[in-house]
Amino acid sequence: MSTNRHAIPITIVPEDIDFMGHVNNSRYLNWVQDVVLSHWQKVAPPDQVAAHLWVALKHEITYRRPAFLKDTDIVANTVLEKIAGARAFYNTVIQRGEDVLAEVQSMWCCIDSETLRPARINREVAEKYFGLPRKQKPHTDD
């Protein structure tokens, strides 16, 4: 399995349930944050984890099916699609067994933990720790 993929189990607690009897839509955002941050902590070396924080810039969520308190087999699966400068683009699917509950496309900004300013993720880190493909160097006929 590539290091740009990551999954975590989800446990639904009574506080997640809204007035309609299912998981409140806002909880899905928490789950996306949980899986993205868990991915970073799993693949990045401790010095990089300490030096960088991640903040959400944008989420686009498509809700497919509701989740309920009794549900026990919910998983958040995320894939890091690309890194561009200080931004990372993730696709997350929240599932109950084979049923897709929500699909989320999100953009995150890496920030320096001391200055709280955007911090570029260099290509070497992206390739080594996130499993992103290496950029092909142009071929020259010399």
Secondary structure, DSSP 8 states (H G I E B T S, - for coil): --TTEEEEEE---GGGB-TTSSB-HHHHHHHHHHHHHHHHHHHS-HHHHHHEEEEEEEEEEEE-S---TT---EEEEEEEEEEETTEEEEEEEEEETTEEEEEEEEEEEEEETTT-SB----HHHHHHHH------------
